[in-house]
Amino acid sequence: MAEGFGSVAQGRKALSNASGWPLVAVLLSVTLAALAAVATLLNLAVQLPSPLWFDAAFTPDIDDMRQVLVHYAFLPRLAVSLLCGAALGLAGTVLQQVLRNPLASPETVGVSAGAYLALILATLFAPALLALGREWVALAGAFAAMAAVLALSWHKGLSPLSVVLAGLVVSLYAGAIGAALVVLNREWLAGLFIWGAGSLGQQDWVTTLWLLPRLGAAALAIGLMTRPLTLLGLDDEGARNLGVPLGIYRFAGLAAAVMLIAFVVAAVGVIGFVGLAAAALARIGGARRFGQRLVMAPLLGAALLWAADQAVQLATGPQGDLLPTGAVTALLGAPLLLWLLPRLSLGAELPVLAAERLPRIRRPGIVLAVIGLALLVLVGLALFFGPGPDGWSFASGDQLQPLLSWRWPRVLAALSAGAMLALAGLMMQRLTGNPMASPEVLGISAGAALGMMVAMFSVSVPGRPLQTAAAAIGAFATLIAVLAIGRRAAYAPERLLLAGAALTALFDALILVLTATGDPRAMLLINWLTGSTYGVDQGSAVLTASIALCLLLTAPLFARWLDMLPLGAPALRSLGVDVASSRLLVLLMVAVLTAASTLIVGPLTFIGLMAPHLARRLGLVRAVPQAAGAVFAGALIMVSADWIGRTSIFPRQIPAGLVATLIGGPVLMWLLRCR
């Protein structure tokens, strides 16, 4: 099996005693449980004097509200945290075994996101399905997500990297659709948004009793398949020689794991990264055999979620649920993924620069003129053509002036943001020699979003210059972190993508924590995160366009470096180029471009990924023509997204960033499928 923990794997024998039990994993679980128990006692002491604990647990006095709260709120929440943590730890272990993938988990294979999206869709469009049982809806979404992941990675033989990349893309796309629905239906789904972040608050024992038989049945099925699932850790040929029907047991193991995940999501929402953390800690703690991991991972998962939830209650109060526990666990799990990533050996990776045999035109000016003309036509349509009380029409006369004052700032802002993101994506791809690089995919846009949010929550009225500066600092710090992680693997595309996805998950968790605080800026923050141009005024549009124009006019100064950077550091040095300085200046340019554009269209649009590829496929190869083509294409896509968002469900609107994401997600999936 692809254990893949580098130097950690070499010391496994030292982590177990003579009988083979993983002592480190046992000690770790005991330590976590002890810390959780101490926190539990502290939380109990706040609510009720210790002499009444036994009575509150078994025979509560209904006239004593303190005992009632402990019996019907605190203790059920404790039980749910133990059950869900154990279930996720078990599911993560089974996924890693069946897929032979040390990074597989409910989040990294997209199952949690699929289950949650299905619940959102059912809540909005088919509430009658929920009456049949939330678990069936969650199961349908979870299995659909798993099927999409398998379809995207099957051509790669379900290799570890391909499965995780496909899962993370499915998670991002499902999350974007869910965010679009929340924004469009906030009056019904605002509470669901917070609950979906993993809220363990309980009011009775119903959820506990609902979970017990379902999780127990799935766990029993896994226990009965222990031996064949153990053999799945071998290579396919070895398993077949032992008479194991691979397809049947692989499907059965996946089905059982998906059921565990779907039941947890249906009960309490998405609990971030507990499955990955528990399974990884069991391995690192010396659980060499699959049977040992089946025991240790659920214990570690239960202890992790128990400790995290009690810590949340210590911070917010035993009866408070201001911080969703699932978001807090993601804050811990995403750094774990980042720590594991450089230490994992995930099999063969693609070369840094995969040259494609695409057409190369001799007169790029003609192609650029055509794209530019298409952009002008689209801008004209976005300004003058749209729906109204009498249907679709061209605005003219007295009707034109009020419409233009509302439309042109949005069109100008969308055009500027699309152009900047496209240029940032092109510079990233040429800097790393990585055709899958972009600010959105590598987490740089999420870093800019985090910087902007810090400014928003730390300063009462942050102005646009302060927001831009904070976003640029966040983008640059994230960019440095991603490249530092990818440097060990020579900036291999898959490693950079995984690092970016982990950082995006970390920032998303921070965003959930901030929005769950009840601050009145929370819904404004959610609107901005989805990339809405609705609030762009004339001053903001002119400022964004001015920044874009200055940066685009500066871009030709980087042309020589962008042509040579894909050649690699040795070739650059031989040509007399200061590699460190050139890379630093390119990185700073990318950070500023990303920050300025993210403030307008949000952190996830995939424009930076799509636009350079479109320019390359049109035959634009050299740095300057490709940059110009990418800028035109990015502006074209973003203006189209804003126009579609404004007009498709008029008088309501879809944020332009979300429309671009819904377009770009399938493009990213197609690129992964092609690779």
Steps between C-alpha positions, in 0.01 A plus 500: 500500500613858433575593860690807389620660821870527409726501802202443727444162340860396568452532874176311536647200675624727774146626553355159596573261783580133469134402468457732203267753667560861393609653830534856369148494353363361828680764705383772264136392524524474879656847520232654279227326699650622828511860374143469375389356835657789690327751269173309544524520879573872480197555277282292730617692805389825336149364454437291808653423842679164502265333755218531247687352201380143553139606545514722192637214291244233597205654691490875428270718704278669244451795733876567499583655165870440555447123520267510200761680291772255597281196430342616173770726353847448643505119524336436158754736344779306666361171370458638147859627495629155597282320245578737211872512575524121511297465179716748310822339624374161385385638164836670439688177572282295266530758221878501531511120493262447209648779287858423615532874564646647821323833435149362444241637743135616494615847394777419255284262294203740490247279680416745781447786256277286279281393792464856626416637153230234461342611829501864382339407167235290671424774753439749219342300221370170641428528873272196473814288455619606845183355649609159370824532694791743487739209479369395159554847357849520649582151374394594147723808502794315654483216246464749212813683615691172537391395151625832358836456671539147369405610149762776504778275633419160347718560194796540737433167665366671814852617584524684835564839345227478239236392755582777747521768231167391353347495849622848583369637170160339560499648853581848367232479233233363734591770750463770233153375404402486866626855556301623198183346640564647846546849356190474282288360783658646810169543682452122497855370495699734728446266794578199283829664401613520864367152578681359199830614651462222757280608789476239775242683715221269621161546669419136577620144447328458161814549286701264719237227473471566128873466444564190713333231286609651168864549591500164677371317191763660273777430752386138535513458121855633497597268785368199309712602199824549695691215334412578135549872561843421643590319180393803297811668636705274275553578136218385271692203361589371847141533618368311198749218556351460849153470352365838614223639274641851491204678345243365745695571817629835379145611428371356827774673700437831326126464552541439873735797540271728299205392716686596817585842357149564369340412834730744682431780251125437520514519880739788577639645176856488367768426763829604342805275478434274801502197269836596350657593835386184681615264225833683458569505873423129525759429227761733644434355844613156385178326393661291226222250440161592360325328789687719746407813307134394505520517879732795554362743239144502643641543851719788388214653300266484797763652730586774247142613446417468871800717592429755225134534595574539868761764414237686297263488796771628732548794265135583433315357801351151548165598347644726237551392140663812364784306338408197286713212621551373146666826398726487805612145419577615145728766649699214652470251213607723212842573658536125554448444127761766424744331741442157348524611139882536471546172691281287276617285214194485278640326198604634163433864436480685174797701376503865585451619147277285284535648154186475290510478124259781425482726195732798489390790286737733320280812526373523855373852436206364301391269782539779756296735282217244476495443877513874562211560260297228673570668834381838366179344367436328832563821696249676275239231561563504875453879507204543267316166474308330777162400642243753616129529578419446132753223438847511346587822322777749417493796736484842334384855557385601847514137616872467422651748747377341829582151372850598392578657837417163657652272234830658399671478843423128518613434144822697550576328831433152357714573193789629714486210745486240222798655324709510821420142599586379150837674505571365850419147382725533197790623712450215750498238224815634341677551831447142614488333160170358626199510265262439794613804703271793566424733793171325573621141478816563703314672784646844429156656450388346828804655669405839357147448629631419845714814507203709398283338768756570770494866398121502496467351849787691662423850370156654537487657152787369284545700183574355160878569521523320837296207368724476192818512709371236744390275214839537328681400821276195538547399136879537513532304825289218359696497176828466689355216712375305196828534313698401810294182527528426128873564483582152636319343207649739242163678476323189371144600399326255731697607808426866442132428445476299820678770698270765356191293575614446860559872549162577344336258743680669789385846393146376438492372856614838629231665290236272652621582849481873429156482340370284785580764762175685427678817396269715281774512236470122453241498221679786323811285522321201350375717213850622430647151520267384223631771266207738478549826311165627630654739749760650264455876472652737250795589722589136566469413133728785392755414771503131399534590133784741579687232696442251219620745234819582693578132559424402140725778368775370729462141372718543184797564731471134605484365143866390479481320834169334416647364177801356680366391842357169371854402394602451865751661735823358345412631154406839642830532684692411186319786325602742773158533665479562874261212576413597858421863417299418188291240682439733794380781274270263311361371829434853623323581174284189531411588860391856413303385194325232704422732791352776285283258301390289797351808666256522207416142397579294809758228556379228264431556129757284312558789256872481572498135394274523195617816324868402442391159371254659257772734373743210458247293310443789263868475401641780717833363623742785576459680831367836377241366249386233744472756779295732279277212389454384858411853616239536224362151570485559877318829452263337250412214738452728801282752316295209365465358851383834637249546217364147540476547876309826459256384236443122518252508791406870487402682723710278732872464444774239518843628609740526208772310686270205550399496134868498404560217748213294359659544157856443615438193716422272205801645316726401790343153508557466126864601537547241775328238285727580206813470715 
